[in-house]
Amino acid sequence: MYKIVTLFTLISFHVFSCDLLVRVEDYAAQSHRDENQQWQGIDIELTKALLAQAGCRHRFVPVPWGRALLMLESGELDMMLSVSKTEARKEFATFIGPQRVERIRVVSKANPSVILKNFGDILNTQLPLGIQEGAFYGVEFSRFMREVKSPEQYFFKVPNNDTKLSLLIKDRIFGFLEEQLNVEYEIKHQLAPKDAFIHPLIINEAPVYFALSKKSVSPEHLKQIKKAFETLDKSDVFKQILNASQH
C-alpha cells in the first residue's frame, strides 16, 4: 500500500509541477474578462485545452505585448499566445502549433479619406496608422516599413489595444492594424466606434503559435506540451473550439 501511495504521489508531483505563467490581454475575441472577472475567449479556450491535456497548471496574467516579449525572453513569463514565428523570437522561444491562422487588417472610422487596397495607399493618409509595439505584421509589411522615408509620419507605435481605440476616437490616428476576428468582435459587441470600417487591404495572413520561454520551461515540460498539442490536433479539438467561436 505504501509503495502505491508513494508512486501516486510521485506521478501527481511530476504532472502538476508544470505550472505556467501565461500572458493574456483583456481585449476582444482572443481573451477578455467576463462579468465575473473570469478569462474567456478563443485563445483562453485553446490554452486551457492544451495545458489540461499536458497536465499543467496555469495562471493568466495581463501584460502589454512589447513588455511580454521581453519577459518571455528573460523567463519572467512562461507562455504567450497567438505569436508569429520569427527568427529573432526563435532565439528565446519554442513554438508549438500552429495555434490558428490570423489575418491582420486595417480598421478606421467610416468614410475614410483613403480606402487602403495596397501598401502604397498608406502613404496617402493624412494621419499615421497605429501599430502595436513589438508586434510582427509579416515579412512584406516589415519590408515596406523599412523602405518608407520618415516612417514616423505614417506609423505610430502604441503599447496596448485600448490606446489604439482611444487614439482613433480622438482622431489622432487614421486607423490601426488588428486581427480581423478581434475587429469583428468589437463591432458586433459595440466595443469599437459605431462607424468603424475594415479596409480591403490584408496586411498579413499567417499561422500564429503558442510560444514558450526557453529560459523558464524545462525540456521535459515542453515535451509534455508538444505531445498534448499533437493529441488534441489529431482529435480535432482545436478545430472544434475555433468553429464554436465563430457562432
C-alpha positions as CSV (number, residue, x, y, z in Angstrom):
1,M,0.0,0.0,0.0
2,Y,2.8,2.4,0.9
3,K,4.5,1.8,-2.4
4,I,1.3,2.5,-4.3
5,V,0.7,5.8,-2.4
6,T,4.3,6.8,-2.9
7,L,4.1,6.1,-6.7
8,F,0.8,8.1,-7.0
9,T,2.4,11.0,-5.1
10,L,5.4,11.0,-7.4
11,I,3.2,10.9,-10.5
12,S,1.0,13.7,-9.2
13,F,4.0,15.8,-8.4
14,H,5.5,15.1,-11.8
15,V,2.4,16.1,-13.6
16,F,1.4,19.2,-11.7
17,S,4.9,20.5,-11.2
18,C,4.3,22.0,-14.6
19,D,3.0,25.4,-13.5
20,L,3.0,28.1,-16.1
21,L,2.5,31.9,-16.1
22,V,0.6,32.7,-19.3
23,R,0.3,36.2,-20.9
24,V,-3.1,37.5,-21.8
25,E,-4.7,40.8,-22.6
26,D,-8.2,42.0,-21.7
27,Y,-9.3,42.6,-25.3
28,A,-11.9,41.4,-27.8
29,A,-12.4,37.8,-29.1
30,Q,-9.0,36.4,-28.2
31,S,-9.0,37.0,-24.5
32,H,-11.2,39.0,-22.2
33,R,-12.7,39.0,-18.7
34,D,-16.4,38.3,-18.3
35,E,-18.7,39.9,-15.7
36,N,-17.3,37.5,-13.0
37,Q,-13.7,38.6,-13.9
38,Q,-13.1,35.1,-15.4
39,W,-11.0,34.9,-18.6
40,Q,-12.8,33.9,-21.7
41,G,-12.1,33.9,-25.4
42,I,-10.6,31.8,-28.3
43,D,-7.0,31.9,-27.0
44,I,-8.2,31.1,-23.5
45,E,-10.2,28.0,-24.6
46,L,-7.3,26.8,-26.7
47,T,-4.8,27.2,-23.9
48,K,-7.0,25.6,-21.3
49,A,-7.5,22.5,-23.5
50,L,-3.8,22.3,-24.3
51,L,-2.5,22.7,-20.8
52,A,-5.1,20.4,-19.3
53,Q,-4.1,17.7,-21.8
54,A,-0.4,18.3,-20.8
55,G,-1.2,18.1,-17.1
56,C,0.0,21.6,-16.5
57,R,-1.5,24.2,-14.2
58,H,-1.5,27.8,-15.3
59,R,-2.2,31.4,-14.3
60,F,-3.2,34.1,-16.7
61,V,-1.5,37.5,-16.3
62,P,-2.3,40.7,-18.3
63,V,0.9,42.2,-19.7
64,P,1.3,44.6,-22.6
65,W,2.6,42.9,-25.7
66,G,6.1,44.5,-26.0
67,R,6.9,44.0,-22.4
68,A,5.6,40.4,-22.5
69,L,8.1,39.5,-25.2
70,L,11.0,40.8,-23.1
71,M,9.6,38.8,-20.1
72,L,9.3,35.7,-22.2
73,E,12.9,36.1,-23.2
74,S,14.1,36.6,-19.6
75,G,11.9,33.8,-18.2
76,E,9.6,36.0,-16.2
77,L,6.8,34.7,-18.4
78,D,6.5,31.1,-19.4
79,M,4.0,31.3,-22.3
80,M,2.4,33.7,-24.8
81,L,-0.5,33.1,-27.2
82,S,-1.0,33.8,-30.9
83,V,2.6,34.7,-31.5
84,S,4.1,35.0,-35.0
85,K,7.2,32.8,-35.5
86,T,10.3,34.9,-36.5
87,E,14.0,34.1,-36.5
88,A,14.6,36.6,-33.7
89,R,12.0,35.1,-31.5
90,K,13.2,31.6,-32.0
91,E,16.3,32.5,-30.1
92,F,14.4,32.7,-26.9
93,A,11.1,30.9,-27.5
94,T,9.9,27.4,-28.5
95,F,6.9,27.5,-30.9
96,I,4.2,24.9,-30.6
97,G,1.4,24.8,-33.2
98,P,0.2,26.4,-35.3
99,Q,-2.5,27.5,-32.9
100,R,-4.6,29.1,-35.7
101,V,-4.2,31.4,-38.7
102,E,-4.5,35.2,-38.1
103,R,-5.5,37.8,-40.6
104,I,-4.3,41.4,-40.0
105,R,-6.5,44.2,-41.4
106,V,-6.7,48.0,-41.0
107,V,-9.6,49.5,-39.2
108,S,-10.5,53.1,-39.4
109,K,-13.6,55.3,-38.9
110,A,-16.2,55.1,-41.7
111,N,-16.0,57.2,-44.8
112,P,-12.2,57.5,-44.7
113,S,-10.3,59.9,-46.9
114,V,-8.4,57.0,-48.4
115,I,-9.5,53.4,-48.8
116,L,-6.5,51.1,-48.3
117,K,-6.2,48.5,-51.0
118,N,-2.4,48.1,-51.1
119,F,0.6,49.2,-49.0
120,G,1.2,52.2,-51.2
121,D,-2.2,53.7,-50.2
122,I,-0.9,54.1,-46.7
123,L,1.3,56.9,-47.9
124,N,-1.7,58.9,-48.9
125,T,-3.2,59.0,-45.4
126,Q,-3.1,62.3,-43.5
127,L,-2.7,60.7,-40.1
128,P,-0.4,57.8,-39.1
129,L,-1.5,54.2,-38.5
130,G,-1.4,52.8,-35.0
131,I,0.7,49.7,-34.7
132,Q,1.3,47.5,-31.6
133,E,4.8,48.0,-30.1
134,G,6.8,44.8,-30.6
135,A,4.3,43.2,-33.0
136,F,5.2,41.4,-36.2
137,Y,2.9,42.0,-39.1
138,G,4.6,39.8,-41.7
139,V,7.7,39.9,-44.0
140,E,6.1,42.1,-46.7
141,F,4.8,44.8,-44.3
142,S,8.2,44.8,-42.5
143,R,10.0,45.4,-45.8
144,F,7.5,48.1,-46.7
145,M,8.1,49.9,-43.3
146,R,11.9,49.8,-43.9
147,E,11.6,51.3,-47.3
148,V,9.4,54.2,-46.2
149,K,11.1,57.5,-45.8
150,S,10.2,59.1,-42.4
151,P,8.2,56.1,-41.1
152,E,7.2,58.1,-38.0
153,Q,5.0,60.1,-40.3
154,Y,3.0,57.0,-41.3
155,F,3.2,54.7,-38.2
156,F,2.6,55.4,-34.5
157,K,3.6,52.7,-32.0
158,V,1.2,52.1,-29.2
159,P,1.6,49.9,-26.0
160,N,-1.8,48.3,-26.0
161,N,-5.2,47.9,-27.8
162,D,-7.1,50.4,-25.5
163,T,-4.7,53.1,-26.6
164,K,-5.3,52.3,-30.3
165,L,-9.0,52.7,-29.8
166,S,-8.7,55.9,-27.8
167,L,-6.4,57.5,-30.4
168,L,-8.8,56.5,-33.2
169,I,-11.8,58.0,-31.4
170,K,-9.9,61.2,-30.8
171,D,-8.8,61.4,-34.5
172,R,-5.1,61.2,-33.5
173,I,-4.5,58.3,-36.0
174,F,-6.0,57.3,-39.3
175,G,-6.6,53.8,-38.2
176,F,-4.8,50.8,-36.7
177,L,-3.7,47.3,-37.5
178,E,-5.6,44.5,-35.9
179,E,-6.5,40.8,-36.1
180,Q,-9.7,40.6,-38.2
181,L,-11.6,38.4,-35.7
182,N,-10.9,41.0,-32.9
183,V,-12.2,43.8,-35.1
184,E,-15.4,41.9,-36.0
185,Y,-15.9,41.0,-32.3
186,E,-15.5,44.7,-31.3
187,I,-18.0,45.8,-33.8
188,K,-20.5,43.1,-33.0
189,H,-20.4,43.8,-29.3
190,Q,-20.4,47.6,-29.8
191,L,-16.9,48.0,-28.2
192,A,-15.4,49.7,-31.3
193,P,-16.6,53.1,-32.7
194,K,-20.0,52.6,-34.2
195,D,-18.7,53.9,-37.6
196,A,-15.7,51.5,-37.7
197,F,-14.6,50.5,-41.2
198,I,-12.5,47.5,-42.2
199,H,-10.3,48.2,-45.2
200,P,-9.9,45.8,-48.1
201,L,-6.1,45.6,-47.6
202,I,-4.9,42.4,-45.9
203,I,-1.6,43.3,-44.1
204,N,-0.7,39.7,-43.3
205,E,-2.3,36.3,-43.2
206,A,-0.2,33.6,-41.5
207,P,-0.1,31.0,-38.7
208,V,0.4,32.0,-35.1
209,Y,1.7,29.8,-32.3
210,F,1.9,29.0,-28.6
211,A,5.3,30.4,-27.6
212,L,7.1,29.1,-24.6
213,S,10.2,30.5,-22.9
214,K,13.3,28.5,-23.4
215,K,14.6,30.0,-20.2
216,S,11.8,29.0,-17.8
217,V,10.1,26.0,-19.3
218,S,12.0,22.7,-19.0
219,P,12.7,20.4,-21.9
220,E,10.6,17.8,-20.1
221,H,7.6,20.1,-19.9
222,L,8.0,21.2,-23.4
223,K,7.8,17.6,-24.5
224,Q,4.6,17.1,-22.5
225,I,3.0,20.2,-24.1
226,K,4.1,19.2,-27.6
227,K,2.7,15.7,-27.1
228,A,-0.6,17.2,-25.8
229,F,-0.8,19.5,-28.8
230,E,-0.4,16.6,-31.2
231,T,-3.1,14.6,-29.4
232,L,-5.6,17.4,-29.5
233,D,-4.8,18.3,-33.1
234,K,-5.3,14.8,-34.3
235,S,-8.7,14.6,-32.5
236,D,-9.8,17.9,-33.9
237,V,-10.3,19.5,-30.5
238,F,-8.7,22.8,-31.6
239,K,-10.8,22.9,-34.8
240,Q,-14.0,22.4,-32.7
241,I,-13.0,25.3,-30.4
242,L,-12.3,27.6,-33.4
243,N,-15.5,26.6,-35.1
244,A,-17.6,27.2,-32.0
245,S,-16.1,30.7,-31.6
246,Q,-17.4,31.7,-35.0
247,H,-21.1,31.2,-34.0
